[in-house]
């Protein structure tokens, strides 16, 4: 693929949850969630979808807040919501629940499972949390540069 086609493919099909929330400090929570939609065509109801996602992650009341006004766990939930705004087929997630308390972590893993089962979203999770890894359909382990299926 040429660069533009590859960028468009990534924008429509793949999303990321980074190890750190990577929110833009000068954008509100809602604007941060909508940011990936600025780089492609993703339909007309992006704001409604963003509000729906904020409700799912329990932060609808924070839509006009800035990242500095949020806890680390709240920032993480915004990053999780942002990863779903483009309705991706694949989400690459590096320690996606790292800043969350156990209850919220369990809620987010249930959300990931639901999105996998109902919407067919594939997740590739990188985690040190064996409790999370045990909940997945397939586990791989990297050891000394070698990847092994568990």
RAPEFEN-V648044 format. One record per residue. N is the residue number from 0. RES is the residue in one small letter. D_CENTER is the distance of its C-alpha to the mean C-alpha in whole Angstrom. Layout:
N,RES,D_CENTER  N,RES,D_CENTER
//
This chain:
0,x,26  1,x,26  2,x,24  3,x,24  4,x,23  5,x,21  6,x,19  7,x,19  8,x,17  9,x,14  10,x,14  11,x,14  12,x,13  13,x,10  14,x,7  15,x,6  16,x,4  17,x,8  18,x,10  19,x,11  20,x,9  21,x,11  22,x,12  23,x,15  24,x,18  25,x,20  26,x,18  27,x,17  28,x,14  29,x,14  30,x,15  31,x,12  32,x,10  33,x,13  34,x,13  35,x,12  36,x,14  37,x,17  38,x,17  39,x,18  40,x,19  41,x,17  42,x,19  43,x,21  44,x,19  45,x,16  46,x,17  47,x,18  48,x,14  49,x,13  50,x,15  51,x,14  52,x,11  53,x,12  54,x,14  55,x,12  56,x,11  57,x,14  58,x,14  59,x,16  60,x,19  61,x,18  62,x,17  63,x,20  64,x,19  65,x,18  66,x,16  67,x,19  68,x,20  69,x,17  70,x,17  71,x,15  72,x,13  73,x,13  74,x,11  75,x,9  76,x,8  77,x,8  78,x,6  79,x,3  80,x,6  81,x,6  82,x,3  83,x,6  84,x,9  85,x,11  86,x,11  87,x,10  88,x,12  89,x,10  90,x,7  91,x,8  92,x,7  93,x,10  94,x,10  95,x,7  96,x,10  97,x,12  98,x,13  99,x,13  100,x,17  101,x,18  102,x,18  103,x,14  104,x,13  105,x,15  106,x,13  107,x,10  108,x,11  109,x,13  110,x,11  111,x,9  112,x,13  113,x,14  114,x,11  115,x,13  116,x,16  117,x,16  118,x,15  119,x,15  120,x,11  121,x,12  122,x,10  123,x,11  124,x,11  125,x,13  126,x,14  127,x,17  128,x,17  129,x,19  130,x,19  131,x,15  132,x,17  133,x,20  134,x,17  135,x,16  136,x,19  137,x,19  138,x,19  139,x,20  140,x,22  141,x,22  142,x,26  143,x,28  144,x,26  145,x,27  146,x,24  147,x,25  148,x,24  149,x,25
//
